[in-house]
Amino acid sequence: GCYGVDGESDSIMSSASENSTEPWFCDACKCGVTPSCELCPNQDGIFKETDAGRWVHIVCALYVPGVAFGDIDKLRPVTLTEMNYSKYGAKECSFCEDPRFARTGVCISCDAGMCRAYFHVTCAQKEGLLSEAAAEEDIADPFFAYCKQHADRLDRKWKRKNYLALQSYCKMSLQEREKQLSPEAQARINARLQQYRAKAELARTTRPQAWVPREKLPRPLTSSASAIRKLMRKAELMGISTDIFPVDTSDTSSSVDGRRKHKQPALTADFVNYYLERNMRMIQIQENMAEQKNIKDKLENEQEKLHVEYNKLCESLEELQNLNGKLRNEGQGIWALLGRIIGQKLNIPAILRAPKERKPSKKEGGTQKTSTLPAVLYRQVMNCGICKKNHDQHLLLLCDTCKLHYHLGCLDPPLTRMPRKTKNSYWQCSECDQAGSSDMEADIAMETLPDGTKRSRRQIKEPVKFVPQDVPPEPKKIPIRNTVNNG
């Protein structure tokens, strides 16, 4: 009854059949598959096939909102296209033992108000958290679930014990049944199973194609438990240990308010335009790279030619230097011979001196010898204009008016940090500031108009300073009539 069997079909229920030993098979066994649920990571349980050929637990299909059934009485086929695909992998299950499967499938929330606990349906079933309204209660959605905090503790404990007892009973009864079955009975069951599988295969090929939405509804690969199992199996076969990779449980696409916004990588107009624009940019970048490569090749060829010319010029320069040395030696010999003829020692002209001894003047185009040492080594030690000491050079501040240096602590008032200097603002000490303000006041007082009148308006540009007014005199006391003044 829970499986959607009404007893009217042909040999689907052993108690309703004429032959009490008629075998009955579920949909997964009829199709000969080991299904994997699309809504949760747990493998054991009762499965139903979807209209697209996938498999889901019946309990998952009943409790996950948005899942529909083609035939409500038989609970088949299951339709997942009406459910919002942004729910896949949107929330993390709080009951999953393996964190790698916590974001697979679809998680439901606790039906208690304002509770943010999320979990898979089968995980909640193991913990005894699923509930169902009574048949007499007229409720649109009779299936609800509560988290451990909001569920009744005794009720949850009782349901969890029943679930574990049922699981162990099913396993033990299966083992006992396999031992008690005779080979003839097992052969009969297998023959009947093959007939059902042939019928299921024929029905699968002849059934109409399921409705598919016009726009593709993709989902993240990490939200599929079967895909993660295959990847883990592949890593195991390749000898890669998946334990060394940490599981990232943080929601990278969460917005500022904490809500997760699903971005569908579907073939929408924006998505296609993005890839077209990227391809155009790639083509432009490749053309630019080819052009730059041609320019690079031309520059390398020119560089090789310049290297050849440079080597030739270096050889010719070396020959000229050798010739110059020979001529200088000959000139020095002739000059010494002239000195011996005259009988006086003549000064050797500058043109015959060795290159190391020659010091050309500025008129001859010579330049002063500059030092290659950094300018930091030649920094002049400055003294403070107030304390006349040169300690704490890094705390000296230069006045842009008098060009003197002052310690920050020696100023009046002292400064706690260096003032900010920009292109249009400078800093000057208090003495220069006072002198500048007095000069400005004098210029304002002396400035006159062409007709001889003074411009007194310029004097009000200064900020108005607060000057306390004199305390007004106390009002005179008015003598009251009929009183005697005793002086």
VEXTIMI-585619 format. One record per residue (C-alpha): residue number from 1; residue in one letter; y, z, x. Coordinates in nm, 2 decimals, decimal comma, always signed. Each point is the difference from the previous one (the first is absolute). Layout:
(NUM A (Y Z X));
...
This chain:
(1 G (+0,00 +0,00 +0,00));
(2 C (+0,24 +0,08 +0,29));
(3 Y (-0,09 -0,34 +0,15));
(4 G (+0,11 -0,19 -0,31));
(5 V (-0,36 -0,07 -0,13));
(6 D (-0,01 -0,02 -0,38));
(7 G (-0,38 -0,04 -0,04));
(8 E (+0,02 -0,33 -0,18));
(9 S (-0,04 -0,23 +0,31));
(10 D (-0,34 -0,13 +0,11));
(11 S (-0,19 +0,25 +0,20));
(12 I (+0,28 +0,19 +0,16));
(13 M (-0,10 +0,35 -0,10));
(14 S (-0,35 +0,13 +0,04));
(15 S (+0,03 +0,24 -0,30));
(16 A (+0,13 -0,28 -0,23));
(17 S (-0,27 -0,25 +0,11));
(18 E (-0,33 -0,04 -0,17));
(19 N (-0,17 +0,06 +0,33));
(20 S (+0,10 +0,34 +0,13));
(21 T (-0,08 -0,10 +0,35));
(22 E (+0,24 -0,30 +0,00));
(23 P (+0,22 +0,04 +0,31));
(24 W (+0,38 +0,00 -0,02));
(25 F (+0,24 -0,10 +0,28));
(26 C (+0,37 +0,05 +0,06));
(27 D (+0,23 -0,29 +0,07));
(28 A (+0,01 +0,06 +0,38));
(29 C (-0,38 -0,02 +0,02));
(30 K (-0,01 -0,31 -0,22));
(31 C (+0,24 -0,18 +0,23));
(32 G (-0,19 +0,13 +0,31));
(33 V (+0,31 +0,14 +0,18));
(34 T (+0,10 +0,32 +0,16));
(35 P (+0,35 +0,03 -0,15));
(36 S (+0,31 +0,15 +0,14));
(37 C (+0,27 +0,13 -0,23));
(38 E (+0,34 -0,16 +0,01));
(39 L (+0,17 +0,31 -0,12));
(40 C (-0,15 +0,27 +0,22));
(41 P (-0,18 +0,04 +0,33));
(42 N (-0,32 +0,17 -0,13));
(43 Q (-0,31 -0,21 -0,03));
(44 D (-0,24 +0,19 -0,22));
(45 G (+0,03 -0,01 -0,38));
(46 I (-0,01 -0,23 -0,30));
(47 F (+0,16 -0,34 +0,04));
(48 K (+0,13 -0,27 -0,23));
(49 E (+0,09 -0,35 +0,11));
(50 T (+0,35 -0,13 -0,04));
(51 D (+0,10 -0,34 -0,14));
(52 A (+0,07 -0,12 +0,36));
(53 G (-0,35 +0,10 +0,13));
(54 R (+0,11 +0,33 +0,16));
(55 W (-0,15 +0,34 -0,08));
(56 V (+0,16 +0,33 -0,12));
(57 H (-0,14 +0,34 -0,11));
(58 I (+0,00 +0,05 -0,37));
(59 V (+0,17 +0,34 +0,04));
(60 C (+0,27 -0,17 +0,22));
(61 A (+0,06 -0,27 -0,26));
(62 L (+0,03 +0,27 -0,27));
(63 Y (+0,24 +0,23 +0,18));
(64 V (+0,22 -0,24 +0,19));
(65 P (+0,29 -0,12 -0,22));
(66 G (+0,05 -0,37 -0,04));
(67 V (-0,37 -0,09 +0,02));
(68 A (-0,12 -0,19 -0,31));
(69 F (-0,34 -0,10 -0,14));
(70 G (-0,09 -0,33 -0,16));
(71 D (-0,25 +0,16 -0,24));
(72 I (+0,09 +0,37 -0,07));
(73 D (-0,34 +0,08 -0,15));
(74 K (-0,20 -0,14 +0,29));
(75 L (+0,27 +0,09 +0,26));
(76 R (-0,02 -0,34 +0,16));
(77 P (+0,14 -0,20 +0,16));
(78 V (+0,26 +0,21 +0,18));
(79 T (+0,35 -0,16 +0,05));
(80 L (+0,22 +0,11 +0,29));
(81 T (+0,27 -0,26 -0,03));
(82 E (+0,20 +0,20 -0,25));
(83 M (+0,03 +0,29 +0,24));
(84 N (+0,30 +0,01 +0,23));
(85 Y (-0,12 -0,11 +0,35));
(86 S (+0,27 +0,22 +0,16));
(87 K (-0,23 +0,30 -0,07));
(88 Y (-0,26 -0,12 +0,26));
(89 G (+0,05 +0,23 +0,30));
(90 A (+0,32 +0,14 -0,14));
(91 K (-0,11 +0,37 +0,00));
(92 E (-0,22 +0,21 +0,22));
(93 C (-0,30 +0,18 -0,14));
(94 S (+0,01 +0,37 +0,07));
(95 F (-0,38 +0,05 -0,04));
(96 C (-0,14 -0,28 +0,24));
(97 E (-0,19 +0,14 +0,29));
(98 D (+0,06 -0,30 +0,22));
(99 P (+0,38 -0,06 +0,04));
(100 R (-0,07 -0,37 +0,07));
(101 F (-0,10 -0,05 -0,37));
(102 A (+0,27 +0,22 -0,15));
(103 R (+0,23 -0,29 -0,07));
(104 T (-0,27 -0,24 -0,13));
(105 G (-0,03 -0,10 -0,36));
(106 V (+0,22 +0,15 -0,27));
(107 C (+0,08 +0,37 -0,04));
(108 I (+0,08 +0,17 -0,32));
(109 S (+0,25 +0,29 -0,04));
(110 C (-0,05 +0,34 -0,15));
(111 D (+0,08 +0,00 -0,37));
(112 A (+0,19 +0,32 +0,03));
(113 G (+0,37 -0,05 -0,03));
(114 M (+0,20 -0,05 +0,33));
(115 C (-0,31 +0,03 +0,21));
(116 R (-0,02 -0,23 +0,30));
(117 A (-0,37 +0,04 +0,08));
(118 Y (-0,19 -0,34 +0,03));
(119 F (-0,37 -0,06 +0,04));
(120 H (-0,28 -0,25 -0,07));
(121 V (-0,19 +0,02 -0,32));
(122 T (-0,34 +0,05 +0,16));
(123 C (+0,15 +0,25 +0,24));
(124 A (+0,13 +0,20 -0,29));
(125 Q (-0,34 -0,04 -0,17));
(126 K (-0,17 +0,16 +0,30));
(127 E (+0,24 +0,29 -0,03));
(128 G (-0,05 +0,04 -0,37));
(129 L (+0,36 -0,09 -0,09));
(130 L (-0,06 -0,27 -0,26));
(131 S (+0,04 +0,08 -0,37));
(132 E (-0,05 -0,18 -0,33));
(133 A (+0,15 +0,07 -0,34));
(134 A (-0,24 +0,09 -0,29));
(135 A (-0,11 -0,27 -0,24));
(136 E (+0,19 +0,15 -0,29));
(137 E (+0,33 +0,00 +0,19));
(138 D (+0,19 -0,32 -0,07));
(139 I (+0,16 -0,08 +0,35));
(140 A (+0,09 -0,34 +0,13));
(141 D (-0,12 +0,09 +0,35));
(142 P (-0,28 +0,26 -0,03));
(143 F (-0,07 +0,00 +0,38));
(144 F (+0,21 +0,23 +0,22));
(145 A (-0,03 +0,19 +0,32));
(146 Y (+0,17 +0,31 +0,16));
(147 C (+0,02 +0,10 +0,37));
(148 K (-0,15 +0,32 +0,13));
(149 Q (+0,32 +0,19 -0,06));
(150 H (+0,03 -0,09 -0,37));
(151 A (-0,36 -0,02 -0,10));
(152 D (-0,20 +0,29 -0,14));
(153 R (-0,19 +0,16 +0,28));
(154 L (-0,31 +0,09 -0,19));
(155 D (-0,02 -0,33 -0,18));
(156 R (+0,05 -0,19 +0,33));
(157 K (-0,27 +0,21 +0,17));
(158 W (-0,25 -0,06 -0,29));
(159 K (+0,07 -0,38 +0,01));
(160 R (-0,04 -0,02 +0,38));
(161 K (-0,34 +0,18 -0,02));
(162 N (-0,12 -0,23 -0,28));
(163 Y (+0,10 -0,31 +0,21));
(164 L (-0,18 +0,12 +0,31));
(165 A (-0,31 +0,10 -0,20));
(166 L (+0,00 -0,34 -0,17));
(167 Q (+0,03 -0,18 +0,34));
(168 S (-0,29 +0,20 +0,15));
(169 Y (-0,21 -0,05 -0,31));
(170 C (+0,05 -0,38 +0,00));
(171 K (-0,11 -0,02 +0,37));
(172 M (-0,31 +0,22 -0,05));
(173 S (-0,10 -0,18 -0,32));
(174 L (+0,03 -0,33 +0,18));
(175 Q (-0,23 +0,11 +0,28));
(176 E (-0,25 +0,14 -0,24));
(177 R (+0,00 -0,31 -0,22));
(178 E (-0,06 -0,22 +0,30));
(179 K (-0,30 +0,22 +0,09));
(180 Q (-0,15 +0,00 -0,35));
(181 L (+0,04 -0,37 -0,07));
(182 S (-0,32 -0,20 +0,05));
(183 P (+0,02 -0,34 +0,18));
(184 E (-0,06 -0,18 -0,33));
(185 A (+0,29 +0,17 -0,16));
(186 Q (+0,22 -0,06 +0,30));
(187 A (-0,09 -0,37 -0,01));
(188 R (+0,08 -0,02 -0,37));
(189 I (+0,34 +0,16 +0,06));
(190 N (+0,07 -0,24 +0,28));
(191 A (-0,10 -0,30 -0,20));
(192 R (+0,22 +0,11 -0,29));
(193 L (+0,29 +0,07 +0,24));
(194 Q (-0,04 -0,36 +0,14));
(195 Q (+0,03 -0,14 -0,36));
(196 Y (+0,32 +0,20 -0,06));
(197 R (+0,14 -0,11 +0,33));
(198 A (-0,07 -0,36 -0,09));
(199 K (+0,18 +0,05 -0,33));
(200 A (+0,29 +0,17 +0,16));
(201 E (+0,04 -0,28 +0,25));
(202 L (-0,01 -0,26 -0,28));
(203 A (+0,26 +0,20 -0,20));
(204 R (+0,22 +0,03 +0,31));
(205 T (+0,00 -0,38 +0,05));
(206 T (+0,05 -0,09 -0,36));
(207 R (+0,26 +0,26 -0,10));
(208 P (+0,36 -0,12 -0,03));
(209 Q (+0,24 +0,05 +0,29));
(210 A (+0,20 +0,32 -0,02));
(211 W (+0,37 -0,01 -0,06));
(212 V (+0,21 +0,01 +0,31));
(213 P (+0,37 +0,06 +0,00));
(214 R (+0,22 -0,29 +0,11));
(215 E (+0,15 +0,20 +0,29));
(216 K (-0,24 +0,13 +0,25));
(217 L (-0,04 +0,38 +0,01));
(218 P (-0,11 +0,10 +0,35));
(219 R (-0,06 +0,35 +0,11));
(220 P (+0,00 +0,17 +0,34));
(221 L (-0,33 -0,04 +0,20));
(222 T (+0,01 +0,37 +0,07));
(223 S (-0,03 +0,08 -0,37));
(224 S (-0,35 -0,15 -0,02));
(225 A (-0,28 +0,25 +0,09));
(226 S (-0,25 -0,28 +0,05));
(227 A (+0,23 -0,18 +0,25));
(228 I (+0,05 +0,32 +0,20));
(229 R (-0,38 +0,06 +0,01));
(230 K (-0,06 -0,35 +0,13));
(231 L (+0,27 +0,04 +0,27));
(232 M (-0,15 +0,34 +0,10));
(233 R (-0,34 -0,17 +0,02));
(234 K (+0,14 -0,28 +0,21));
(235 A (+0,16 +0,26 +0,23));
(236 E (-0,33 +0,18 +0,03));
(237 L (-0,18 -0,32 +0,09));
(238 M (+0,27 -0,09 +0,26));
(239 G (-0,03 +0,35 +0,15));
(240 I (+0,35 +0,11 -0,10));
(241 S (+0,04 +0,37 -0,09));
(242 T (+0,22 +0,03 -0,31));
(243 D (+0,05 +0,37 +0,07));
(244 I (+0,25 -0,07 +0,27));
(245 F (+0,24 -0,16 -0,24));
(246 P (+0,22 +0,25 -0,20));
(247 V (+0,02 -0,05 -0,37));
(248 D (+0,36 -0,07 -0,10));
(249 T (+0,05 +0,16 -0,34));
(250 S (+0,37 -0,03 -0,01));
(251 D (+0,14 -0,24 -0,25));
(252 T (+0,20 -0,24 +0,21));
(253 S (+0,15 -0,19 -0,30));
(254 S (+0,13 +0,30 -0,18));
(255 S (+0,37 -0,01 -0,09));
(256 V (+0,26 +0,26 +0,03));
(257 D (-0,09 +0,18 -0,33));
(258 G (-0,37 +0,01 +0,10));
(259 R (-0,12 -0,26 -0,24));
(260 R (-0,22 -0,28 +0,14));
(261 K (+0,12 -0,35 -0,07));
(262 H (-0,27 -0,26 +0,00));
(263 K (+0,08 -0,32 +0,17));
(264 Q (-0,24 -0,28 -0,11));
(265 P (-0,08 -0,25 +0,27));
(266 A (-0,06 -0,26 -0,27));
(267 L (+0,10 -0,37 +0,01));
(268 T (+0,33 +0,07 -0,17));
(269 A (+0,31 -0,21 +0,06));
(270 D (+0,15 +0,26 +0,24));
(271 F (-0,32 +0,03 +0,19));
(272 V (-0,03 -0,38 +0,04));
(273 N (+0,37 -0,04 +0,09));
(274 Y (-0,05 +0,27 +0,27));
(275 Y (-0,28 -0,19 +0,16));
(276 L (+0,18 -0,34 -0,02));
(277 E (+0,30 +0,15 +0,16));
(278 R (-0,21 +0,16 +0,27));
(279 N (-0,17 -0,34 +0,07));
(280 M (+0,34 -0,17 +0,02));
(281 R (+0,12 +0,27 +0,25));
(282 M (-0,32 -0,05 +0,20));
(283 I (+0,06 -0,37 +0,02));
(284 Q (+0,37 +0,06 +0,11));
(285 I (-0,11 +0,25 +0,26));
(286 Q (-0,26 -0,24 +0,14));
(287 E (+0,25 -0,28 +0,02));
(288 N (+0,25 +0,23 +0,17));
(289 M (-0,27 +0,11 +0,25));
(290 A (-0,09 -0,36 +0,08));
(291 E (+0,37 -0,08 +0,06));
(292 Q (+0,05 +0,31 +0,21));
(293 K (-0,31 -0,09 +0,20));
(294 N (+0,14 -0,35 +0,07));
(295 I (+0,33 +0,16 +0,12));
(296 K (-0,20 +0,24 +0,22));
(297 D (-0,19 -0,29 +0,16));
(298 K (+0,32 -0,19 +0,07));
(299 L (+0,16 +0,31 +0,15));
(300 E (-0,31 +0,06 +0,22));
(301 N (+0,02 -0,36 +0,13));
(302 E (+0,36 +0,04 +0,08));
(303 Q (-0,07 +0,33 +0,17));
(304 E (-0,26 -0,16 +0,22));
(305 K (+0,25 -0,28 +0,10));
(306 L (+0,26 +0,26 +0,07));
(307 H (-0,25 +0,20 +0,21));
(308 V (-0,07 -0,32 +0,21));
(309 E (+0,37 -0,06 +0,05));
(310 Y (+0,05 +0,36 +0,08));
(311 N (-0,26 -0,01 +0,27));
(312 K (+0,16 -0,32 +0,15));
(313 L (+0,34 +0,17 +0,00));
(314 C (-0,15 +0,31 +0,17));
(315 E (-0,15 -0,22 +0,27));
(316 S (+0,33 -0,19 +0,05));
(317 L (+0,19 +0,33 +0,01));
(318 E (-0,24 +0,14 +0,26));
(319 E (+0,06 -0,32 +0,21));
(320 L (+0,38 +0,04 -0,03));
(321 Q (-0,02 +0,36 +0,09));
(322 N (-0,20 -0,09 +0,32));
(323 L (+0,25 -0,27 +0,08));
(324 N (+0,29 +0,24 -0,07));
(325 G (-0,16 +0,25 +0,24));
(326 K (-0,03 -0,26 +0,28));
(327 L (+0,36 -0,12 -0,05));
(328 R (+0,12 +0,37 +0,00));
(329 N (-0,18 +0,07 +0,32));
(330 E (+0,15 -0,32 +0,16));
(331 G (+0,34 +0,10 -0,12));
(332 Q (-0,03 +0,35 +0,14));
(333 G (-0,11 -0,15 +0,34));
(334 I (+0,30 -0,23 +0,01));
(335 W (+0,24 +0,28 -0,10));
(336 A (-0,15 +0,22 +0,27));
(337 L (+0,04 -0,28 +0,25));
(338 L (+0,37 -0,04 -0,10));
(339 G (+0,05 +0,37 +0,06));
(340 R (-0,15 -0,02 +0,35));
(341 I (+0,22 -0,30 +0,08));
(342 I (+0,32 +0,18 -0,11));
(343 G (-0,12 +0,32 +0,15));
(344 Q (+0,06 +0,21 -0,31));
(345 K (-0,24 +0,13 -0,27));
(346 L (+0,07 -0,19 -0,32));
(347 N (-0,07 +0,14 -0,34));
(348 I (-0,27 -0,20 -0,17));
(349 P (+0,14 -0,16 -0,32));
(350 A (-0,14 +0,10 -0,33));
(351 I (-0,17 -0,33 -0,06));
(352 L (-0,22 +0,05 +0,32));
(353 R (-0,10 +0,36 -0,09));
(354 A (-0,35 +0,08 -0,13));
(355 P (-0,02 +0,03 -0,38));
(356 K (-0,06 +0,38 +0,02));
(357 E (+0,31 +0,06 +0,20));
(358 R (+0,23 -0,22 -0,21));
(359 K (+0,21 +0,19 -0,26));
(360 P (+0,19 -0,26 -0,21));
(361 S (+0,32 +0,11 -0,14));
(362 K (+0,11 -0,03 -0,36));
(363 K (+0,22 -0,31 +0,09));
(364 E (-0,31 -0,17 +0,13));
(365 G (-0,18 +0,06 -0,33));
(366 G (-0,19 +0,30 +0,12));
(367 T (-0,08 +0,30 -0,23));
(368 Q (-0,02 +0,37 +0,06));
(369 K (-0,35 +0,14 +0,06));
(370 T (-0,12 +0,17 -0,31));
(371 S (-0,25 +0,28 -0,02));
(372 T (-0,32 -0,05 -0,19));
(373 L (-0,04 +0,37 -0,08));
(374 P (+0,03 +0,10 -0,37));
(375 A (+0,34 +0,11 -0,12));
(376 V (-0,15 +0,34 -0,10));
(377 L (-0,01 +0,10 +0,37));
(378 Y (+0,37 -0,08 +0,04));
(379 R (+0,11 +0,20 -0,30));
(380 Q (+0,30 +0,21 +0,09));
(381 V (-0,02 +0,38 -0,06));
(382 M (+0,26 +0,10 -0,26));
(383 N (+0,18 +0,33 -0,02));
(384 C (+0,10 +0,16 -0,33));
(385 G (+0,37 -0,02 -0,07));
(386 I (+0,01 +0,37 -0,12));
(387 C (-0,25 +0,20 +0,21));
(388 K (+0,02 -0,24 +0,30));
(389 K (-0,38 +0,03 +0,05));
(390 N (-0,26 -0,28 +0,02));
(391 H (-0,30 +0,16 -0,15));
(392 D (-0,17 -0,13 -0,31));
(393 Q (+0,10 -0,36 +0,06));
(394 H (-0,19 -0,11 -0,32));
(395 L (+0,24 +0,22 -0,21));
(396 L (+0,32 -0,16 +0,13));
(397 L (+0,21 -0,19 -0,25));
(398 L (+0,25 -0,27 +0,10));
(399 C (+0,34 -0,01 -0,17));
(400 D (+0,09 -0,36 -0,08));
(401 T (+0,37 +0,08 +0,05));
(402 C (+0,04 +0,21 +0,32));
(403 K (-0,33 -0,12 +0,15));
(404 L (-0,10 +0,36 +0,09));
(405 H (-0,34 +0,17 -0,06));
(406 Y (-0,05 +0,32 -0,19));
(407 H (-0,30 +0,22 -0,06));
(408 L (-0,09 +0,03 -0,37));
(409 G (+0,02 +0,38 +0,02));
(410 C (+0,34 +0,00 +0,19));
(411 L (+0,18 -0,18 -0,28));
(412 D (+0,21 +0,19 -0,25));
(413 P (-0,16 +0,01 -0,25));
(414 P (-0,34 -0,06 +0,18));
(415 L (-0,22 -0,28 -0,12));
(416 T (-0,37 +0,04 -0,07));
(417 R (-0,09 -0,37 +0,04));
(418 M (+0,14 -0,32 +0,14));
(419 P (+0,25 -0,17 -0,23));
(420 R (-0,10 -0,34 -0,12));
(421 K (+0,19 -0,28 +0,16));
(422 T (+0,00 -0,35 -0,14));
(423 K (+0,18 -0,33 +0,06));
(424 N (+0,30 +0,10 -0,21));
(425 S (+0,00 +0,38 +0,04));
(426 Y (+0,07 +0,20 +0,32));
(427 W (+0,02 +0,36 +0,10));
(428 Q (+0,28 +0,18 +0,16));
(429 C (+0,05 +0,36 +0,11));
(430 S (+0,22 +0,25 -0,19));
(431 E (+0,29 -0,03 +0,25));
(432 C (+0,01 -0,38 -0,03));
(433 D (-0,03 +0,04 -0,38));
(434 Q (+0,30 +0,23 -0,02));
(435 A (+0,20 -0,22 +0,23));
(436 G (-0,08 -0,31 -0,21));
(437 S (+0,09 +0,18 -0,32));
(438 S (+0,34 +0,12 +0,14));
(439 D (+0,08 -0,35 +0,13));
(440 M (-0,08 -0,15 -0,33));
(441 E (+0,22 +0,25 -0,18));
(442 A (+0,28 -0,07 +0,24));
(443 D (-0,04 -0,38 -0,05));
(444 I (+0,02 +0,06 -0,38));
(445 A (+0,31 +0,21 +0,03));
(446 M (+0,18 -0,25 +0,22));
(447 E (-0,09 -0,31 -0,20));
(448 T (+0,30 -0,14 -0,19));
(449 L (+0,05 -0,29 -0,23));
(450 P (+0,23 -0,29 +0,09));
(451 D (+0,28 +0,14 -0,23));
(452 G (+0,00 +0,32 +0,20));
(453 T (-0,18 +0,22 -0,25));
(454 K (-0,31 +0,20 +0,10));
(455 R (-0,33 -0,06 -0,15));
(456 S (-0,10 +0,34 -0,11));
(457 R (-0,30 -0,13 -0,20));
(458 R (-0,21 -0,04 +0,31));
(459 Q (+0,00 +0,38 +0,04));
(460 I (-0,21 +0,05 -0,31));
(461 K (-0,30 -0,19 +0,13));
(462 E (-0,12 +0,31 +0,17));
(463 P (-0,25 +0,20 -0,21));
(464 V (+0,17 +0,26 -0,20));
(465 K (-0,08 +0,34 +0,15));
(466 F (-0,04 +0,31 -0,20));
(467 V (+0,30 +0,24 +0,06));
(468 P (-0,02 +0,33 -0,18));
(469 Q (+0,32 +0,05 -0,21));
(470 D (+0,19 +0,32 +0,02));
(471 V (-0,10 +0,26 -0,25));
(472 P (+0,26 -0,01 -0,29));
(473 P (+0,20 +0,32 -0,03));
(474 E (-0,10 +0,25 -0,26));
(475 P (+0,18 -0,04 -0,33));
(476 K (+0,27 +0,26 -0,07));
(477 K (-0,10 +0,28 -0,23));
(478 I (+0,20 -0,01 -0,33));
(479 P (+0,11 +0,35 -0,08));
(480 I (-0,12 +0,12 -0,33));
(481 R (+0,25 +0,15 -0,25));
(482 N (+0,02 +0,37 -0,07));
(483 T (-0,14 +0,09 +0,34));
(484 V (+0,16 +0,21 +0,27));
(485 N (+0,01 -0,13 +0,35));
(486 N (-0,06 +0,29 +0,23));
(487 G (+0,08 -0,21 +0,31));
